[in-house]
Amino acid sequence: MAGSTSPNVKKSGLKRLFRSKDGAAAIEFALLAIPYFLIVFAIVETFVAYTAEQLVANAVDTMGRKLRTGNITYNHTTTTNNKSQVEFRRLFCGEISILIQCSEAEINSPSKLYLDAKPYTNFSDMPTTVPMAGGDLSTTGLGFAPGGPGTRNMLRAYYKWDITTDLLRPYISNIRPTSGSNYFLIVETSAFKNEEYP
């Protein structure tokens, strides 16, 4: 019969089609590229966030040392090293400026970087938890009023580090803001007793 194809020819054509590898690598790459690059970007972003966390930790140590030794004071009558809250924030921002830039608006009215410096009667009175409200950082009790010579102080820094790929945050932080923005909350603390500076 004219125009008819034998069953053997049909089977042979189907076998060739299934055995063909033309374009398979391109199709596999197209299927796997998006999740692959998403994971790689999440890993890089987490590394940068941890680098920023170390930078904030170093700044807390440096500024805590300056408070402890009297190089920075607050409302102290006999020194010329008194700093206001804004001046202290500006100095702190200078310590983290390698990776984190603070605008003048951020220094005067914080939206990402929050600092808390207060004296306590005993080290046991110092808070041991992050102040939270509704799944987000509570900033109501934060302020700047470190004590003078011989006082016990705590300096805490909180920074809301914005993240794009929210894949790894559940494994590195229990902070899930309800405001709709995604951030990794960097928390650094230093507790110390001030020296008996003049």
C-alpha atoms as an extended CHARMM CRD file, in Angstrom:
* protein
*
       198  EXT
         1         1  MET       CA              0.0000000000        0.0000000000        0.0000000000  PROA      1               0.0000000000
         2         2  ALA       CA              1.1990000000        3.4730000000       -0.8600000000  PROA      2               0.0000000000
         3         3  GLY       CA              1.7730000000        5.9100000000        2.0010000000  PROA      3               0.0000000000
         4         4  SER       CA              1.5900000000        3.3080000000        4.7630000000  PROA      4               0.0000000000
         5         5  THR       CA              4.4190000000        2.8550000000        7.2060000000  PROA      5               0.0000000000
         6         6  SER       CA              5.3460000000       -0.4760000000        8.6090000000  PROA      6               0.0000000000
         7         7  PRO       CA              5.1310000000       -0.9360000000       12.3790000000  PROA      7               0.0000000000
         8         8  ASN       CA              8.8900000000       -1.5880000000       12.5200000000  PROA      8               0.0000000000
         9         9  VAL       CA              9.6550000000        1.8370000000       11.0280000000  PROA      9               0.0000000000
        10        10  LYS       CA              7.3510000000        3.5530000000       13.5990000000  PROA      10              0.0000000000
        11        11  LYS       CA              9.0360000000        1.7460000000       16.5050000000  PROA      11              0.0000000000
        12        12  SER       CA             12.4560000000        2.6360000000       15.1760000000  PROA      12              0.0000000000
        13        13  GLY       CA             11.5180000000        6.3560000000       14.9500000000  PROA      13              0.0000000000
        14        14  LEU       CA             10.2160000000        6.3970000000       18.5430000000  PROA      14              0.0000000000
        15        15  LYS       CA             13.3820000000        4.7050000000       19.8100000000  PROA      15              0.0000000000
        16        16  ARG       CA             15.5180000000        7.3370000000       18.0890000000  PROA      16              0.0000000000
        17        17  LEU       CA             13.4240000000       10.0980000000       19.6330000000  PROA      17              0.0000000000
        18        18  PHE       CA             13.8070000000        8.7460000000       23.1670000000  PROA      18              0.0000000000
        19        19  ARG       CA             17.5260000000        8.0710000000       22.7120000000  PROA      19              0.0000000000
        20        20  SER       CA             18.2370000000       11.5370000000       21.3510000000  PROA      20              0.0000000000
        21        21  LYS       CA             20.2910000000       13.7070000000       23.6980000000  PROA      21              0.0000000000
        22        22  ASP       CA             20.2060000000       16.8870000000       21.5930000000  PROA      22              0.0000000000
        23        23  GLY       CA             19.4080000000       19.8380000000       23.8780000000  PROA      23              0.0000000000
        24        24  ALA       CA             19.0930000000       17.7000000000       27.0370000000  PROA      24              0.0000000000
        25        25  ALA       CA             21.8500000000       19.6170000000       28.8230000000  PROA      25              0.0000000000
        26        26  ALA       CA             20.2270000000       22.9380000000       27.9420000000  PROA      26              0.0000000000
        27        27  ILE       CA             16.8630000000       21.7730000000       29.2350000000  PROA      27              0.0000000000
        28        28  GLU       CA             18.4030000000       20.3980000000       32.4540000000  PROA      28              0.0000000000
        29        29  PHE       CA             20.2950000000       23.6580000000       32.9960000000  PROA      29              0.0000000000
        30        30  ALA       CA             17.1230000000       25.6840000000       32.4240000000  PROA      30              0.0000000000
        31        31  LEU       CA             15.2910000000       23.5890000000       35.0220000000  PROA      31              0.0000000000
        32        32  LEU       CA             18.0600000000       23.7410000000       37.6210000000  PROA      32              0.0000000000
        33        33  ALA       CA             19.6000000000       27.1770000000       37.0320000000  PROA      33              0.0000000000
        34        34  ILE       CA             17.0740000000       29.2180000000       39.0260000000  PROA      34              0.0000000000
        35        35  PRO       CA             17.1930000000       27.1370000000       42.2480000000  PROA      35              0.0000000000
        36        36  TYR       CA             20.9560000000       26.7030000000       41.8990000000  PROA      36              0.0000000000
        37        37  PHE       CA             21.6810000000       30.4340000000       41.6050000000  PROA      37              0.0000000000
        38        38  LEU       CA             19.1040000000       31.1810000000       44.3230000000  PROA      38              0.0000000000
        39        39  ILE       CA             20.9780000000       28.9070000000       46.7570000000  PROA      39              0.0000000000
        40        40  VAL       CA             24.3710000000       30.3350000000       45.7510000000  PROA      40              0.0000000000
        41        41  PHE       CA             23.0790000000       33.8940000000       46.2280000000  PROA      41              0.0000000000
        42        42  ALA       CA             21.5860000000       32.9650000000       49.6260000000  PROA      42              0.0000000000
        43        43  ILE       CA             24.9370000000       31.5430000000       50.7470000000  PROA      43              0.0000000000
        44        44  VAL       CA             26.8160000000       34.6620000000       49.6110000000  PROA      44              0.0000000000
        45        45  GLU       CA             24.2170000000       36.9250000000       51.2360000000  PROA      45              0.0000000000
        46        46  THR       CA             24.4790000000       35.0050000000       54.5210000000  PROA      46              0.0000000000
        47        47  PHE       CA             28.2730000000       35.3160000000       54.4290000000  PROA      47              0.0000000000
        48        48  VAL       CA             27.9960000000       39.1020000000       53.9660000000  PROA      48              0.0000000000
        49        49  ALA       CA             25.4470000000       39.3040000000       56.8160000000  PROA      49              0.0000000000
        50        50  TYR       CA             27.8140000000       37.4390000000       59.1380000000  PROA      50              0.0000000000
        51        51  THR       CA             30.6340000000       39.7730000000       58.0990000000  PROA      51              0.0000000000
        52        52  ALA       CA             28.4180000000       42.7400000000       59.0090000000  PROA      52              0.0000000000
        53        53  GLU       CA             27.6420000000       41.0570000000       62.3360000000  PROA      53              0.0000000000
        54        54  GLN       CA             31.3570000000       40.7850000000       63.1110000000  PROA      54              0.0000000000
        55        55  LEU       CA             31.8050000000       44.4420000000       62.1790000000  PROA      55              0.0000000000
        56        56  VAL       CA             29.0460000000       45.4880000000       64.5980000000  PROA      56              0.0000000000
        57        57  ALA       CA             30.6060000000       43.2590000000       67.3060000000  PROA      57              0.0000000000
        58        58  ASN       CA             33.9630000000       44.9990000000       66.8620000000  PROA      58              0.0000000000
        59        59  ALA       CA             32.2620000000       48.4180000000       67.0370000000  PROA      59              0.0000000000
        60        60  VAL       CA             30.4830000000       47.4610000000       70.2760000000  PROA      60              0.0000000000
        61        61  ASP       CA             33.7940000000       46.3290000000       71.7870000000  PROA      61              0.0000000000
        62        62  THR       CA             35.5860000000       49.5140000000       70.6780000000  PROA      62              0.0000000000
        63        63  MET       CA             32.8740000000       51.9110000000       71.8410000000  PROA      63              0.0000000000
        64        64  GLY       CA             32.3980000000       49.9540000000       75.0790000000  PROA      64              0.0000000000
        65        65  ARG       CA             36.1270000000       50.3070000000       75.7740000000  PROA      65              0.0000000000
        66        66  LYS       CA             35.8920000000       54.0700000000       75.2090000000  PROA      66              0.0000000000
        67        67  LEU       CA             32.9840000000       54.3080000000       77.6500000000  PROA      67              0.0000000000
        68        68  ARG       CA             34.7730000000       52.1050000000       80.1820000000  PROA      68              0.0000000000
        69        69  THR       CA             37.9760000000       54.1700000000       80.1390000000  PROA      69              0.0000000000
        70        70  GLY       CA             36.2870000000       57.5850000000       80.1480000000  PROA      70              0.0000000000
        71        71  ASN       CA             37.3150000000       58.4860000000       76.5850000000  PROA      71              0.0000000000
        72        72  ILE       CA             33.5750000000       58.9250000000       75.9970000000  PROA      72              0.0000000000
        73        73  THR       CA             31.4210000000       60.1350000000       78.8630000000  PROA      73              0.0000000000
        74        74  TYR       CA             27.8430000000       61.2380000000       79.3520000000  PROA      74              0.0000000000
        75        75  ASN       CA             26.8740000000       64.1940000000       81.5650000000  PROA      75              0.0000000000
        76        76  HSD       CA             30.1170000000       63.9310000000       83.4990000000  PROA      76              0.0000000000
        77        77  THR       CA             31.0830000000       67.1650000000       85.2080000000  PROA      77              0.0000000000
        78        78  THR       CA             34.8700000000       66.9280000000       85.2180000000  PROA      78              0.0000000000
        79        79  THR       CA             35.6810000000       65.7190000000       81.6810000000  PROA      79              0.0000000000
        80        80  THR       CA             35.5170000000       67.2570000000       78.2390000000  PROA      80              0.0000000000
        81        81  ASN       CA             34.6700000000       63.9160000000       76.6130000000  PROA      81              0.0000000000
        82        82  ASN       CA             30.9130000000       64.2270000000       77.0600000000  PROA      82              0.0000000000
        83        83  LYS       CA             28.9350000000       63.0230000000       74.0460000000  PROA      83              0.0000000000
        84        84  SER       CA             25.2570000000       63.2730000000       73.3020000000  PROA      84              0.0000000000
        85        85  GLN       CA             23.2870000000       60.3270000000       71.9650000000  PROA      85              0.0000000000
        86        86  VAL       CA             23.5600000000       61.6580000000       68.4010000000  PROA      86              0.0000000000
        87        87  GLU       CA             27.3100000000       62.2160000000       68.7340000000  PROA      87              0.0000000000
        88        88  PHE       CA             27.7580000000       58.7170000000       70.1200000000  PROA      88              0.0000000000
        89        89  ARG       CA             25.7170000000       57.2530000000       67.2400000000  PROA      89              0.0000000000
        90        90  ARG       CA             27.8530000000       59.1940000000       64.7540000000  PROA      90              0.0000000000
        91        91  LEU       CA             31.0290000000       57.7560000000       66.2840000000  PROA      91              0.0000000000
        92        92  PHE       CA             29.5380000000       54.2600000000       66.2620000000  PROA      92              0.0000000000
        93        93  CYS       CA             28.5700000000       54.6380000000       62.5920000000  PROA      93              0.0000000000
        94        94  GLY       CA             32.1560000000       55.6360000000       61.8550000000  PROA      94              0.0000000000
        95        95  GLU       CA             33.2820000000       52.2780000000       63.2700000000  PROA      95              0.0000000000
        96        96  ILE       CA             31.0140000000       50.2830000000       60.9280000000  PROA      96              0.0000000000
        97        97  SER       CA             31.3130000000       52.4800000000       57.8320000000  PROA      97              0.0000000000
        98        98  ILE       CA             33.3910000000       49.8840000000       55.9350000000  PROA      98              0.0000000000
        99        99  LEU       CA             30.2420000000       47.8860000000       55.1870000000  PROA      99              0.0000000000
       100       100  ILE       CA             27.3020000000       49.7320000000       56.7580000000  PROA      100             0.0000000000
       101       101  GLN       CA             26.6300000000       53.3300000000       55.7850000000  PROA      101             0.0000000000
       102       102  CYS       CA             24.6220000000       55.5170000000       58.1740000000  PROA      102             0.0000000000
       103       103  SER       CA             22.9160000000       58.5200000000       56.6610000000  PROA      103             0.0000000000
       104       104  GLU       CA             22.4800000000       61.6900000000       58.7000000000  PROA      104             0.0000000000
       105       105  ALA       CA             18.7780000000       60.8280000000       58.9600000000  PROA      105             0.0000000000
       106       106  GLU       CA             19.6740000000       57.3790000000       60.3680000000  PROA      106             0.0000000000
       107       107  ILE       CA             22.0240000000       58.9630000000       62.9180000000  PROA      107             0.0000000000
       108       108  ASN       CA             19.3600000000       61.3800000000       64.1350000000  PROA      108             0.0000000000
       109       109  SER       CA             16.3170000000       59.1120000000       63.8840000000  PROA      109             0.0000000000
       110       110  PRO       CA             17.1530000000       55.3900000000       63.7900000000  PROA      110             0.0000000000
       111       111  SER       CA             15.2980000000       52.9750000000       61.5550000000  PROA      111             0.0000000000
       112       112  LYS       CA             17.9370000000       50.2340000000       61.2280000000  PROA      112             0.0000000000
       113       113  LEU       CA             20.6580000000       50.8200000000       63.8390000000  PROA      113             0.0000000000
       114       114  TYR       CA             19.5530000000       50.9640000000       67.4760000000  PROA      114             0.0000000000
       115       115  LEU       CA             21.9380000000       51.5270000000       70.3820000000  PROA      115             0.0000000000
       116       116  ASP       CA             21.2390000000       51.0980000000       74.0730000000  PROA      116             0.0000000000
       117       117  ALA       CA             23.6880000000       52.1360000000       76.8170000000  PROA      117             0.0000000000
       118       118  LYS       CA             22.6190000000       52.1060000000       80.4590000000  PROA      118             0.0000000000
       119       119  PRO       CA             24.0740000000       51.6510000000       83.9560000000  PROA      119             0.0000000000
       120       120  TYR       CA             22.9400000000       48.8480000000       86.2750000000  PROA      120             0.0000000000
       121       121  THR       CA             23.4490000000       48.3160000000       89.9810000000  PROA      121             0.0000000000
       122       122  ASN       CA             24.6800000000       44.7500000000       89.5140000000  PROA      122             0.0000000000
       123       123  PHE       CA             25.6830000000       42.6390000000       86.5370000000  PROA      123             0.0000000000
       124       124  SER       CA             22.8830000000       40.2420000000       87.4780000000  PROA      124             0.0000000000
       125       125  ASP       CA             20.3620000000       43.0390000000       86.8430000000  PROA      125             0.0000000000
       126       126  MET       CA             21.3390000000       43.3310000000       83.1780000000  PROA      126             0.0000000000
       127       127  PRO       CA             18.8720000000       41.9430000000       80.6290000000  PROA      127             0.0000000000
       128       128  THR       CA             19.7520000000       38.6390000000       78.9790000000  PROA      128             0.0000000000
       129       129  THR       CA             17.1330000000       38.5970000000       76.2090000000  PROA      129             0.0000000000
       130       130  VAL       CA             16.3950000000       40.6630000000       73.1100000000  PROA      130             0.0000000000
       131       131  PRO       CA             13.4530000000       43.0470000000       73.6940000000  PROA      131             0.0000000000
       132       132  MET       CA             10.6960000000       41.7930000000       71.4030000000  PROA      132             0.0000000000
       133       133  ALA       CA              7.1190000000       42.8450000000       70.7260000000  PROA      133             0.0000000000
       134       134  GLY       CA              4.8660000000       41.1200000000       68.2160000000  PROA      134             0.0000000000
       135       135  GLY       CA              7.7290000000       39.2040000000       66.6120000000  PROA      135             0.0000000000
       136       136  ASP       CA              9.7510000000       42.3510000000       65.9950000000  PROA      136             0.0000000000
       137       137  LEU       CA             12.4090000000       44.3210000000       67.8610000000  PROA      137             0.0000000000
       138       138  SER       CA             10.9280000000       46.5310000000       70.5840000000  PROA      138             0.0000000000
       139       139  THR       CA             12.7560000000       49.8670000000       70.7370000000  PROA      139             0.0000000000
       140       140  THR       CA             10.6590000000       51.5630000000       73.4150000000  PROA      140             0.0000000000
       141       141  GLY       CA             13.0860000000       51.0430000000       76.3160000000  PROA      141             0.0000000000
       142       142  LEU       CA             16.2900000000       51.7770000000       74.4320000000  PROA      142             0.0000000000
       143       143  GLY       CA             18.3140000000       54.8880000000       75.2100000000  PROA      143             0.0000000000
       144       144  PHE       CA             21.7160000000       56.4100000000       75.8730000000  PROA      144             0.0000000000
       145       145  ALA       CA             22.5980000000       57.1960000000       79.4720000000  PROA      145             0.0000000000
       146       146  PRO       CA             25.7800000000       55.3240000000       80.4500000000  PROA      146             0.0000000000
       147       147  GLY       CA             27.0050000000       55.7860000000       84.0010000000  PROA      147             0.0000000000
       148       148  GLY       CA             30.1100000000       57.5170000000       85.2650000000  PROA      148             0.0000000000
       149       149  PRO       CA             33.2930000000       56.2820000000       86.9770000000  PROA      149             0.0000000000
       150       150  GLY       CA             33.0100000000       52.8600000000       88.6180000000  PROA      150             0.0000000000
       151       151  THR       CA             29.5000000000       52.0940000000       87.3530000000  PROA      151             0.0000000000
       152       152  ARG       CA             28.4380000000       48.8480000000       85.7220000000  PROA      152             0.0000000000
       153       153  ASN       CA             27.1680000000       49.4050000000       82.2020000000  PROA      153             0.0000000000
       154       154  MET       CA             25.7570000000       47.5020000000       79.2970000000  PROA      154             0.0000000000
       155       155  LEU       CA             26.0980000000       48.5870000000       75.6690000000  PROA      155             0.0000000000
       156       156  ARG       CA             23.8430000000       46.8240000000       73.1780000000  PROA      156             0.0000000000
       157       157  ALA       CA             23.6200000000       47.3140000000       69.4160000000  PROA      157             0.0000000000
       158       158  TYR       CA             20.8500000000       46.0870000000       67.1300000000  PROA      158             0.0000000000
       159       159  TYR       CA             21.0400000000       46.3630000000       63.3630000000  PROA      159             0.0000000000
       160       160  LYS       CA             18.3280000000       45.3200000000       60.9080000000  PROA      160             0.0000000000
       161       161  TRP       CA             20.3080000000       43.8510000000       58.0120000000  PROA      161             0.0000000000
       162       162  ASP       CA             18.0690000000       43.6540000000       54.9310000000  PROA      162             0.0000000000
       163       163  ILE       CA             18.0600000000       40.3430000000       53.0890000000  PROA      163             0.0000000000
       164       164  THR       CA             16.7400000000       39.4220000000       49.6560000000  PROA      164             0.0000000000
       165       165  THR       CA             16.7180000000       35.6220000000       49.6370000000  PROA      165             0.0000000000
       166       166  ASP       CA             14.8980000000       34.4190000000       52.7170000000  PROA      166             0.0000000000
       167       167  LEU       CA             16.1230000000       30.8140000000       52.5070000000  PROA      167             0.0000000000
       168       168  LEU       CA             18.6330000000       30.5590000000       55.3350000000  PROA      168             0.0000000000
       169       169  ARG       CA             17.2720000000       33.0540000000       57.8770000000  PROA      169             0.0000000000
       170       170  PRO       CA             14.9780000000       30.4980000000       59.5870000000  PROA      170             0.0000000000
       171       171  TYR       CA             18.1160000000       28.5000000000       60.4280000000  PROA      171             0.0000000000
       172       172  ILE       CA             20.1860000000       31.4370000000       61.7250000000  PROA      172             0.0000000000
       173       173  SER       CA             17.5960000000       33.6760000000       63.4000000000  PROA      173             0.0000000000
       174       174  ASN       CA             14.2590000000       33.3070000000       65.1710000000  PROA      174             0.0000000000
       175       175  ILE       CA             13.3010000000       36.9090000000       64.3470000000  PROA      175             0.0000000000
       176       176  ARG       CA             10.5100000000       37.0400000000       61.7920000000  PROA      176             0.0000000000
       177       177  PRO       CA              9.2770000000       40.6290000000       61.5290000000  PROA      177             0.0000000000
       178       178  THR       CA              5.5530000000       41.0970000000       61.0970000000  PROA      178             0.0000000000
       179       179  SER       CA              5.9830000000       44.4250000000       59.2840000000  PROA      179             0.0000000000
       180       180  GLY       CA              6.4610000000       42.6890000000       55.9340000000  PROA      180             0.0000000000
       181       181  SER       CA             10.1640000000       43.5040000000       55.5510000000  PROA      181             0.0000000000
       182       182  ASN       CA             12.7980000000       40.7950000000       55.6250000000  PROA      182             0.0000000000
       183       183  TYR       CA             15.8350000000       41.4120000000       57.7540000000  PROA      183             0.0000000000
       184       184  PHE       CA             18.4290000000       39.5310000000       59.7620000000  PROA      184             0.0000000000
       185       185  LEU       CA             18.6570000000       41.1120000000       63.2230000000  PROA      185             0.0000000000
       186       186  ILE       CA             22.2560000000       41.6070000000       64.2790000000  PROA      186             0.0000000000
       187       187  VAL       CA             22.5430000000       41.7250000000       68.0900000000  PROA      187             0.0000000000
       188       188  GLU       CA             25.7910000000       42.5290000000       69.9050000000  PROA      188             0.0000000000
       189       189  THR       CA             26.2850000000       43.1860000000       73.6220000000  PROA      189             0.0000000000
       190       190  SER       CA             29.0900000000       44.3200000000       75.9070000000  PROA      190             0.0000000000
       191       191  ALA       CA             28.8720000000       44.4400000000       79.7190000000  PROA      191             0.0000000000
       192       192  PHE       CA             31.6080000000       46.1630000000       81.6920000000  PROA      192             0.0000000000
       193       193  LYS       CA             32.5060000000       48.1200000000       84.8060000000  PROA      193             0.0000000000
       194       194  ASN       CA             33.8340000000       51.6190000000       84.1640000000  PROA      194             0.0000000000
       195       195  GLU       CA             37.2590000000       52.5110000000       85.3910000000  PROA      195             0.0000000000
       196       196  GLU       CA             37.5750000000       55.1210000000       88.1440000000  PROA      196             0.0000000000
       197       197  TYR       CA             38.5260000000       57.8230000000       85.6960000000  PROA      197             0.0000000000
       198       198  PRO       CA             38.6830000000       61.4540000000       86.9520000000  PROA      198             0.0000000000
